[in-house]
Amino acid sequence: MSGLAVDVTVPGRVTAAAAAEPGDVVAVIGPNGAGKTSLLRAVAGLVGHDGTVTVDGRSWTGLTVRERPVGMAFQDQLLFPHLSALDNVAFGPRSRGTPREEARRTAHDWLDRFGVGHLADRKPRQLSGGQAQRVSIARALATHPRLLLLDEPFAGLDIGVATTLRVELARHLASYDGVTLLVTHDAIDALTLADVVWVLDEGRLVQVGPPREVAARPLTAHVARLVGLNLVEDEGRLLSFSPRAVTVSPAEPAGSARHRWSGTVTSLAPHGDAVRLLVSGDRDLLADVTPEAVAELGLVPGRAVWLSVKETAVRSYDSAPVPAPRHG
């Protein structure tokens, strides 16, 4: 199977052009309203007639959902309530002309792969959230799609179930030779499941790269926050630094720290053995302090503070353009 180049435009929602290689898992990340779900729905054919989709130079704009070689598990595309788990998974192959018994064998195989074969006869209302999501992903893969579209597949699941399903999904995707587009708000998904990250911001693709490269050199505040970093722009360059490197003081620091900002404590929350502060001023910044410092400095919401960071703790880099689509 060859690579995949995707060019999507949905007026007022998203404009993106990028490429992926066979077997790639692409994490699509960005803040709420960035256009992530619009991108997936456009590729799937679920946005009506107000958008254009081109895949490998071929227009998909006029194709129905059934005519597109995609499998999808979206939060609002629920399992058919009147069908059993088996018939839900068999629906895709059947709709593409596969004989009934062959489609049911395929469905059984996929349910077994996700550890829910024993639930084949149950209706969706008889399944737990994790079981239903396994059936949804099995249904998405049962047609051997060229593109697998997953929109927040672990949303709404408790941590233990989500962790187990993440491991199971990673195992199956390791042998999948299509391209997976995975919308997520979770840095764990991007760092553990993805080969490539596409960053959307205000409907446009602003960064493409391997997960650890994107995490080390974030170009948007959302990505920086997702991976636990601060990001500020200074004289045309981006500066990123860890909340652990930030010193908090009640007065403007007089020491050697070159970078300093004033602001107001907005919130405090436990973060490992530290307390993480969100400080808002000209920009929102994070700082990790000890519980003792919280008490000593009287850090409460509304408290005015100064933040400072030494030059040696700051990573500085240019805001790079999105690379051209790669397609082999």
C-alpha positions as CSV (number, residue, x, y, z in Angstrom):
1,M,0.0,0.0,0.0
2,S,1.3,3.4,-1.0
3,G,1.5,6.5,1.2
4,L,-1.4,8.9,1.4
5,A,-1.6,12.7,0.6
6,V,-4.7,14.4,2.0
7,D,-5.9,17.9,1.1
8,V,-9.0,19.1,2.9
9,T,-10.9,22.4,2.8
10,V,-14.1,23.1,4.7
11,P,-14.9,26.8,4.5
12,G,-14.9,28.5,7.9
13,R,-13.7,25.3,9.6
14,V,-10.5,23.8,8.4
15,T,-7.9,23.9,5.6
16,A,-5.1,21.3,5.7
17,A,-2.8,19.5,3.4
18,A,-0.4,16.9,4.6
19,A,0.8,13.3,3.9
20,A,1.5,10.1,5.7
21,E,3.2,6.8,5.0
22,P,1.7,3.3,5.0
23,G,1.2,2.2,8.6
24,D,1.5,5.7,10.1
25,V,-0.6,6.6,13.1
26,V,-1.2,10.4,12.8
27,A,-2.2,12.2,16.0
28,V,-4.3,15.2,15.1
29,I,-4.1,17.7,18.0
30,G,-5.1,21.3,18.8
31,P,-7.4,23.3,21.0
32,N,-11.2,23.1,21.0
33,G,-12.5,24.6,17.8
34,A,-9.2,24.1,15.9
35,G,-10.9,22.0,13.2
36,K,-9.8,18.5,14.2
37,T,-13.2,16.8,14.1
38,S,-14.1,18.8,11.0
39,L,-11.0,17.4,9.3
40,L,-12.0,13.8,10.0
41,R,-15.7,14.3,9.1
42,A,-14.7,15.9,5.8
43,V,-12.5,13.0,4.9
44,A,-15.3,10.6,5.9
45,G,-17.9,12.4,3.8
46,L,-20.0,13.6,6.7
47,V,-19.9,17.4,6.2
48,G,-22.4,17.8,3.3
49,H,-21.4,19.6,0.2
50,D,-19.6,22.7,1.5
51,G,-16.1,21.2,1.5
52,T,-13.6,19.6,-0.8
53,V,-11.4,16.6,-0.2
54,T,-8.6,15.4,-2.4
55,V,-6.7,12.2,-1.7
56,D,-3.6,11.4,-3.7
57,G,-4.8,13.8,-6.4
58,R,-8.2,12.3,-6.7
59,S,-11.3,14.3,-5.6
60,W,-13.4,12.5,-3.0
61,T,-15.8,15.5,-2.8
62,G,-18.7,13.8,-4.6
63,L,-18.2,10.3,-3.1
64,T,-20.7,9.0,-0.6
65,V,-19.5,7.7,2.8
66,R,-19.8,4.1,1.5
67,E,-17.7,4.8,-1.6
68,R,-14.8,6.1,0.5
69,P,-12.2,3.5,1.7
70,V,-12.4,4.7,5.3
71,G,-13.3,3.1,8.6
72,M,-14.4,5.4,11.4
73,A,-15.1,5.4,15.1
74,F,-16.6,8.9,16.0
75,Q,-18.1,9.9,19.3
76,D,-21.4,10.7,17.7
77,Q,-21.5,7.8,15.2
78,L,-22.8,5.3,17.7
79,L,-23.4,1.6,17.3
80,F,-26.7,0.6,15.7
81,P,-28.9,0.0,18.8
82,H,-31.1,-2.6,17.1
83,L,-28.1,-4.8,16.0
84,S,-26.0,-7.2,18.0
85,A,-22.3,-6.5,18.4
86,L,-21.6,-9.1,15.7
87,D,-24.0,-7.6,13.2
88,N,-22.7,-4.1,13.9
89,V,-19.2,-5.2,12.9
90,A,-20.5,-7.2,10.0
91,F,-22.5,-4.2,8.7
92,G,-19.5,-2.6,6.9
93,P,-18.4,-5.7,4.9
94,R,-22.0,-6.5,4.1
95,S,-22.6,-3.0,2.8
96,R,-19.6,-3.4,0.5
97,G,-21.0,-6.6,-1.0
98,T,-19.4,-9.3,1.1
99,P,-21.7,-12.4,1.5
100,R,-23.5,-12.6,4.8
101,E,-21.6,-15.6,6.3
102,E,-18.2,-14.3,5.2
103,A,-19.0,-10.9,6.7
104,R,-20.1,-12.6,10.0
105,R,-16.8,-14.6,10.1
106,T,-14.9,-11.4,9.6
107,A,-16.8,-9.8,12.3
108,H,-16.2,-12.7,14.7
109,D,-12.5,-12.5,14.0
110,W,-12.4,-8.8,14.8
111,L,-14.4,-9.1,18.0
112,D,-12.1,-11.9,19.1
113,R,-9.1,-9.7,18.4
114,F,-10.4,-7.1,20.7
115,G,-11.3,-9.6,23.4
116,V,-15.1,-9.2,23.1
117,G,-16.0,-12.2,20.9
118,H,-18.0,-13.6,23.8
119,L,-20.3,-10.6,23.6
120,A,-21.1,-11.1,19.9
121,D,-24.9,-11.5,20.6
122,R,-25.3,-8.6,22.9
123,K,-27.0,-5.3,21.9
124,P,-25.1,-2.0,22.5
125,R,-27.3,-1.2,25.6
126,Q,-25.9,-4.4,27.2
127,L,-22.3,-3.4,26.7
128,S,-20.1,-1.3,29.0
129,G,-18.4,1.8,27.7
130,G,-15.1,0.0,27.1
131,Q,-16.8,-2.9,25.5
132,A,-18.8,-0.7,23.2
133,Q,-15.7,1.2,22.1
134,R,-13.9,-2.1,21.3
135,V,-16.9,-3.0,19.1
136,S,-16.8,0.4,17.4
137,I,-13.1,0.1,16.6
138,A,-13.6,-3.5,15.4
139,R,-16.4,-2.2,13.1
140,A,-14.1,0.5,11.8
141,L,-11.4,-2.0,10.9
142,A,-13.6,-4.8,9.5
143,T,-13.6,-3.3,6.0
144,H,-9.8,-3.2,5.8
145,P,-10.0,0.6,5.1
146,R,-7.2,2.6,3.6
147,L,-7.9,5.3,6.2
148,L,-8.9,4.7,9.8
149,L,-10.5,7.7,11.5
150,L,-10.7,7.7,15.3
151,D,-12.1,10.7,17.1
152,E,-11.2,10.7,20.8
153,P,-11.5,6.8,21.1
154,F,-10.7,6.8,24.8
155,A,-13.0,9.7,25.9
156,G,-15.5,8.9,28.6
157,L,-13.7,5.8,29.7
158,D,-12.2,5.4,33.2
159,I,-8.4,5.5,33.4
160,G,-7.9,1.7,33.8
161,V,-10.2,0.8,30.8
162,A,-8.7,3.6,28.7
163,T,-5.1,2.4,29.5
164,T,-6.0,-1.2,28.6
165,L,-7.8,-0.2,25.3
166,R,-4.8,2.0,24.4
167,V,-2.5,-1.0,24.7
168,E,-4.8,-3.2,22.7
169,L,-5.3,-0.6,19.9
170,A,-1.5,0.0,19.7
171,R,-1.0,-3.8,19.2
172,H,-3.5,-3.9,16.3
173,L,-2.3,-0.7,14.7
174,A,1.3,-2.1,14.6
175,S,0.2,-4.5,11.9
176,Y,-2.3,-2.2,10.1
177,D,-0.9,-1.0,6.8
178,G,-3.3,1.8,6.2
179,V,-3.1,5.3,7.7
180,T,-4.8,6.2,11.0
181,L,-5.9,9.7,11.8
182,L,-6.4,9.9,15.6
183,V,-8.0,13.0,17.1
184,T,-6.9,13.4,20.7
185,H,-6.5,15.8,23.5
186,D,-4.1,13.5,25.4
187,A,-0.4,13.8,25.2
188,I,-0.1,10.1,26.1
189,D,-1.9,9.2,22.9
190,A,0.4,11.4,20.8
191,L,3.6,10.2,22.4
192,T,2.8,6.5,22.7
193,L,0.5,5.7,19.7
194,A,1.5,8.2,17.0
195,D,4.3,8.2,14.4
196,V,3.4,11.7,13.2
197,V,1.7,14.7,14.8
198,W,-0.4,17.2,12.9
199,V,-1.1,20.3,14.9
200,L,-4.2,22.3,13.9
201,D,-4.8,25.9,15.2
202,E,-7.7,28.1,14.1
203,G,-8.5,25.7,11.3
204,R,-5.1,25.6,9.8
205,L,-2.2,23.1,9.9
206,V,0.6,24.8,11.7
207,Q,3.1,22.0,12.6
208,V,3.9,18.5,11.4
209,G,6.5,16.2,12.8
210,P,7.4,13.2,14.9
211,P,5.8,13.3,18.4
212,R,9.0,13.9,20.3
213,E,10.2,16.6,18.0
214,V,6.8,18.4,18.2
215,A,6.9,18.0,22.0
216,A,10.5,19.4,22.2
217,R,9.8,22.3,19.9
218,P,6.1,23.2,20.2
219,L,5.0,26.1,17.9
220,T,1.6,26.7,19.7
221,A,0.7,27.4,23.3
222,H,-1.8,24.5,23.2
223,V,0.9,21.9,22.3
224,A,3.3,23.4,24.9
225,R,0.6,23.1,27.6
226,L,-0.3,19.6,26.4
227,V,3.3,18.4,27.0
228,G,3.7,20.4,30.2
229,L,5.9,23.3,28.9
230,N,5.6,27.1,28.9
231,L,5.9,28.8,25.5
232,V,6.4,32.6,24.9
233,E,7.4,34.6,21.9
234,D,10.3,37.0,22.4
235,E,11.8,39.2,19.7
236,G,10.6,36.9,16.9
237,R,11.8,33.7,18.5
238,L,9.9,31.1,20.6
239,L,11.1,30.3,24.1
240,S,10.0,27.1,25.8
241,F,10.8,26.1,29.4
242,S,9.6,23.7,32.1
243,P,7.3,24.9,34.9
244,R,9.9,23.4,37.2
245,A,12.5,26.0,36.0
246,V,10.2,28.9,37.1
247,T,11.0,30.9,40.2
248,V,8.0,32.6,41.9
249,S,8.5,35.7,44.1
250,P,6.3,38.4,45.5
251,A,8.5,41.2,44.2
252,E,10.4,41.8,40.9
253,P,13.5,39.7,41.1
254,A,16.8,41.5,41.2
255,G,19.0,38.5,40.3
256,S,20.6,37.2,37.1
257,A,17.4,35.9,35.5
258,R,17.0,37.5,32.1
259,H,13.4,36.4,31.6
260,R,10.8,37.7,34.0
261,W,7.0,38.4,33.9
262,S,4.4,39.7,36.3
263,G,1.0,38.2,36.8
264,T,-1.7,37.0,39.1
265,V,-2.2,33.5,40.4
266,T,-5.3,32.0,38.8
267,S,-5.3,28.5,40.1
268,L,-3.3,26.0,42.2
269,A,-3.4,22.2,41.8
270,P,-1.4,19.2,43.1
271,H,1.2,18.0,40.5
272,G,3.2,15.1,41.7
273,D,5.1,16.2,44.8
274,A,4.7,19.9,43.8
275,V,1.9,22.4,43.4
276,R,1.3,23.7,39.9
277,L,0.4,27.4,39.6
278,L,-1.3,29.0,36.6
279,V,-0.3,32.6,36.5
280,S,-2.1,35.0,34.2
281,G,-0.7,38.3,33.0
282,D,0.2,39.3,29.4
283,R,0.4,35.5,28.9
284,D,-0.6,32.4,30.9
285,L,2.4,30.6,32.4
286,L,2.8,27.5,34.6
287,A,5.1,27.3,37.6
288,D,5.8,24.3,39.9
289,V,6.5,25.1,43.6
290,T,6.7,23.2,46.8
291,P,3.8,23.1,49.2
292,E,6.1,24.9,51.7
293,A,6.5,27.8,49.2
294,V,2.8,28.0,48.7
295,A,2.4,28.6,52.5
296,E,5.5,30.8,52.9
297,L,4.5,33.1,49.9
298,G,0.8,33.1,50.6
299,L,0.1,31.8,47.1
300,V,-3.7,31.9,46.6
301,P,-5.9,32.8,43.6
302,G,-5.6,36.6,43.1
303,R,-2.1,36.9,44.5
304,A,0.2,39.1,42.5
305,V,3.6,37.5,41.8
306,W,6.6,37.7,39.6
307,L,8.0,34.8,37.6
308,S,11.5,34.4,36.4
309,V,13.6,31.9,34.5
310,K,17.3,31.7,34.0
311,E,18.6,31.8,30.4
312,T,20.2,28.3,30.8
313,A,16.8,26.8,31.5
314,V,15.2,28.2,28.3
315,R,15.2,26.5,24.8
316,S,15.1,29.1,22.0
317,Y,14.1,28.3,18.4
318,D,12.5,29.9,15.3
319,S,8.9,29.4,14.4
320,A,9.3,26.9,11.5
321,P,6.8,26.6,8.7
322,V,4.8,23.4,8.2
323,P,7.0,21.0,6.1
324,A,5.7,20.0,2.6
325,P,3.6,16.8,2.5
326,R,5.8,13.7,2.5
327,H,4.5,11.0,0.2
328,G,6.4,7.9,-0.9
